[in-house]
């Protein structure tokens, strides 16, 4: 499936205020990594409690040799806010996603889409 540029896509029915750009959704689809978007949305309450900045940097660092990884969320004010070890992943490349709080929506984009 190819996502159309210029459109924002809801990626989780339980996180209706989270949307993603076409570029990010195409990457997610290509790598079958929908679970990564669910992880981002699952930390909504934690990030609110920690008073995270409007721009969150979500990164998945993959250890291909061990089929594992580390997922983090950070911002420029507080530094690292979330760290989750992923014991198994079939991802073969790292990814960085920006989650930008726009009031009622959190827009997830690839940095190169900004």
C-alpha positions in Angstrom: 0.0 0.0 0.0 1.3 3.5 -0.8 0.1 6.4 1.2 -0.7 9.7 -0.5 1.5 12.7 0.3 -0.1 15.7 2.1 -2.5 13.5 4.1 -2.3 12.6 7.7 -3.1 9.0 8.7 -4.5 7.7 12.0 -2.5 4.6 12.8 -4.0 3.4 16.1 -7.8 3.4 16.8 -7.0 3.8 20.5 -4.8 6.8 20.0 -7.1 8.9 17.8 -5.2 12.1 18.4 -2.0 10.6 16.9 -1.5 10.9 13.2 1.4 10.1 10.8 2.6 11.5 7.5 2.6 9.5 4.3 6.4 9.2 4.2 6.4 7.7 7.7 3.5 5.4 7.0 5.2 4.2 3.8 8.4 3.4 5.8 6.3 1.6 8.5 4.5 -0.4 5.8 7.7 -1.3 4.0 9.3 -2.6 7.2 6.1 -4.1 8.7 6.7 -2.0 11.8 3.2 -1.0 12.8 4.1 -2.1 16.3 6.6 0.8 16.5 3.8 3.4 16.1 1.8 1.6 18.8 4.8 2.0 21.2 5.0 5.7 20.5 1.3 6.2 21.2 1.5 4.0 24.4 3.7 6.6 26.2 1.3 9.5 25.9 0.5 9.6 29.6 4.1 9.2 30.7 5.2 12.0 28.5 2.4 14.3 29.8 3.4 13.5 33.4 7.0 14.3 32.6 6.0 17.6 31.0 7.7 16.7 27.7 8.5 19.4 25.2 6.3 19.8 22.1 8.9 18.0 20.0 9.7 14.5 21.0 12.4 12.5 19.3 11.6 8.8 19.1 14.4 6.5 18.0 14.7 2.8 17.5 18.3 1.7 17.5 18.6 -1.8 16.1 21.2 -4.4 17.0 20.9 -6.5 13.8 23.4 -9.2 15.0 21.2 -9.9 18.1 17.8 -9.1 16.5 17.1 -6.7 19.3 17.0 -3.0 19.8 16.4 -0.1 22.2 13.5 2.4 21.7 13.9 5.8 23.3 11.9 9.0 23.4 13.7 12.3 24.3 13.3 16.0 24.0 15.7 18.9 24.0 14.7 20.2 27.4 14.5 17.0 29.5 16.8 14.7 27.6 15.8 11.0 27.6 12.3 10.5 28.8 11.6 6.8 27.9 13.9 3.8 27.3 12.5 0.4 26.3 14.5 -2.6 25.5 13.1 -4.5 22.6 14.2 -8.1 23.1 13.3 -9.2 19.5 12.9 -7.3 16.3 13.2 -8.2 12.6 14.0 -4.5 11.8 17.4 -4.2 10.1 17.8 -0.4 10.2 17.5 2.4 12.7 14.8 5.0 12.5 14.2 8.4 14.0 10.7 9.8 14.2 9.6 13.2 15.4 6.4 13.4 17.4 5.2 17.0 17.3 2.5 18.1 19.6 0.1 20.5 17.7 -2.5 21.0 20.4 -5.2 18.4 19.7 -3.0 16.3 17.5 0.4 14.6 17.8 1.9 14.5 14.3 4.5 11.8 13.7 6.9 12.5 10.9 10.3 11.5 9.5 12.8 14.3 10.2 13.5 14.7 6.5 9.8 15.4 5.9 10.0 18.6 8.0 
